[in-house]
Amino acid sequence: MVCTACAARHLAPKPRCPFCALRSTRGRACTLCLADPPPFDAVFTLGDYAAPQDHLVLALKSGAALPHARWFADALALRLAAAALPLPDLLIPLPLARARLAARGFNQAWEIARPLGRQLGIATAATLLARRGDAATQHMLSLNDRLANVQDAFTVTHPAAVAGRHIGIVDDVMTTGATLREAARVLKAHGAARVTVLPALRTP
């Protein structure tokens, strides 16, 4: 699917802000995260959502190329092991809106989270975090509008599974982080001790 040489070339580790995963000098926290810390504790990604790796995500979501999800999971597992970071106790996918899930037939975040959990020996839960409704699509909105659009968008279906635990939220692409911020906020409100966001790719 992706040869070792191409992965090494296009997805080589880069210094990133530990709180938003944008490129950052020497991997230090960026100015924005220092001024407005997100509710999640860390973000870990394979690389930028840019050519050519962005085509893998597009093929996964639009063409149901599910083996791409397994490749992302394998790559994330290898990178996490090499980074020696504290691993979550439980992995969950960022849930899709009901209408989008029905139209697509699968949640690409879950297709990544499930094999990632197997690789790392971490439990997974497909529906621990659920959408309350179908918010408007995010891609045409500003950051402030995105934040408003996803406010109170999530609910935790089994609070006892969250309390006191390190939760990892898996997604395919982190764009502005607005949706993941709200998901992490809700998990923290239900007692999560730590939240790590694990997007396969990060929009530069």
C-alpha positions in Angstrom: 0.0 0.0 0.0 2.7 2.5 1.1 6.3 1.4 0.7 8.7 1.9 3.5 10.8 4.5 1.5 7.7 6.6 0.8 6.5 6.5 4.4 10.0 7.5 5.6 10.1 10.4 3.1 6.7 11.8 3.5 5.9 11.0 7.1 9.2 11.5 8.8 8.7 12.8 12.4 8.8 16.5 12.6 9.0 18.8 15.7 5.4 19.6 16.7 3.5 21.4 19.4 2.6 18.7 21.9 -0.9 20.2 22.4 -2.1 20.8 18.8 0.5 19.0 16.6 1.2 21.9 14.4 4.9 22.3 13.3 6.8 24.0 16.2 10.4 24.8 16.7 12.0 22.0 18.7 8.6 20.6 19.5 7.7 23.3 22.0 4.2 24.4 22.8 3.1 27.0 20.3 2.0 30.5 21.2 -1.7 29.8 20.7 -1.7 26.7 22.9 0.1 28.6 25.6 -2.4 31.4 25.5 -5.5 29.1 25.2 -4.6 25.5 26.4 -6.9 22.9 24.8 -8.9 20.5 27.1 -6.9 17.6 25.7 -3.4 16.9 27.2 -1.5 15.8 24.1 -1.8 15.2 20.3 0.1 12.6 18.4 0.0 12.3 14.6 1.9 10.6 11.8 2.2 13.8 9.7 0.6 16.6 7.7 -2.6 16.2 5.8 -1.0 17.0 2.5 0.0 15.3 -0.8 0.5 12.5 -1.3 -0.7 11.0 2.0 -4.0 13.0 1.9 -5.1 10.7 -0.9 -5.1 7.8 1.5 -7.6 9.5 3.7 -9.7 10.6 0.7 -9.8 7.0 -0.7 -10.7 5.7 2.8 -13.6 8.1 3.3 -14.9 8.4 -0.3 -14.0 5.0 -1.7 -14.3 2.8 1.3 -10.7 1.8 1.0 -10.7 0.2 4.4 -7.2 -1.3 4.2 -5.9 2.3 4.4 -7.3 2.5 7.9 -5.4 -0.6 8.9 -2.2 0.9 7.4 -2.7 4.1 9.4 -3.3 2.0 12.6 -0.1 0.0 12.0 1.9 3.2 11.3 0.5 4.9 14.4 1.3 1.9 16.6 4.9 1.8 15.4 5.4 5.5 15.9 3.8 5.5 19.4 6.0 2.6 20.5 9.1 4.5 19.3 8.0 7.7 21.0 7.7 5.9 24.4 4.7 8.1 25.4 2.2 7.2 28.0 -0.4 5.1 26.3 -4.2 5.5 26.8 -6.1 3.0 28.9 -8.9 3.1 26.3 -9.2 4.1 22.7 -12.4 5.6 21.3 -13.2 6.9 17.8 -14.5 10.4 17.2 -18.1 9.7 16.3 -19.7 10.7 13.1 -23.0 12.5 12.8 -25.8 10.0 12.3 -26.7 11.1 8.8 -23.0 10.9 7.7 -22.6 7.5 9.2 -25.7 6.3 7.5 -24.5 7.7 4.1 -20.9 6.4 4.4 -21.7 3.1 6.0 -18.8 3.2 8.4 -16.8 5.5 10.7 -13.3 5.9 9.4 -12.1 6.8 12.9 -13.4 3.5 14.3 -11.8 1.6 11.4 -8.4 3.1 12.5 -9.1 2.8 16.3 -10.0 -0.9 16.3 -6.8 -2.3 14.8 -4.7 0.3 16.6 -6.1 -1.0 19.9 -5.2 -4.6 18.9 -1.7 -3.6 18.0 -1.1 -1.7 21.3 -3.0 -4.1 23.5 -5.5 -1.4 24.5 -9.2 -1.8 24.9 -11.5 0.0 22.4 -15.1 1.2 22.7 -17.0 2.1 19.6 -19.9 4.0 21.1 -18.6 5.4 24.4 -18.7 8.9 23.0 -21.8 9.6 20.9 -23.2 12.6 18.9 -26.2 14.3 20.3 -27.4 15.4 16.9 -26.4 16.3 13.4 -24.4 19.6 13.5 -23.8 21.6 10.4 -20.8 20.6 8.3 -17.6 22.2 9.6 -15.4 22.6 6.6 -16.8 26.0 5.5 -16.8 27.5 9.0 -14.3 29.7 10.8 -12.7 28.4 14.0 -15.0 30.4 16.2 -18.0 29.2 14.3 -16.7 25.6 14.4 -16.4 25.9 18.2 -20.0 27.2 18.5 -21.2 24.6 16.0 -20.0 21.6 18.1 -20.9 23.0 21.5 -22.7 20.3 23.5 -22.4 18.0 20.4 -21.3 14.9 22.4 -22.5 12.8 25.2 -20.8 10.0 27.2 -22.9 6.8 27.1 -21.1 5.0 30.0 -19.5 7.6 32.4 -18.1 4.9 34.7 -15.8 3.8 31.8 -14.3 7.2 31.6 -13.8 8.3 35.2 -10.2 8.3 36.3 -8.9 6.9 33.0 -6.6 8.0 30.2 -8.7 8.2 27.1 -7.4 8.3 23.5 -9.6 9.8 20.8 -8.8 8.5 17.4 -9.6 10.4 14.2 -8.5 10.4 10.6 -7.7 14.1 10.2 -7.4 16.9 12.8 -8.2 20.3 11.1 -8.7 23.1 13.5 -9.2 20.9 16.5 -12.6 22.4 17.3 -14.5 19.1 17.3 -11.8 17.3 19.2 -11.7 20.1 21.8 -15.4 19.6 22.5 -15.0 15.8 22.7 -12.1 16.2 25.2 -14.0 18.7 27.2 -17.0 16.3 27.6 -14.7 13.5 28.5 -12.9 15.6 31.1 -16.3 16.7 32.5 -17.1 13.0 33.1 -13.9 12.5 35.0 -11.3 11.5 32.4 -7.9 11.8 34.0 -6.1 12.5 30.7 -7.1 12.8 27.1 -4.8 12.1 24.2 -5.8 12.9 20.6 -4.6 10.5 17.9 -5.3 11.8 14.4 -3.7 9.9 11.6 -2.9 13.3 9.9 -2.9 16.9 10.9 -3.9 19.8 8.6 -0.9 22.2 8.5 
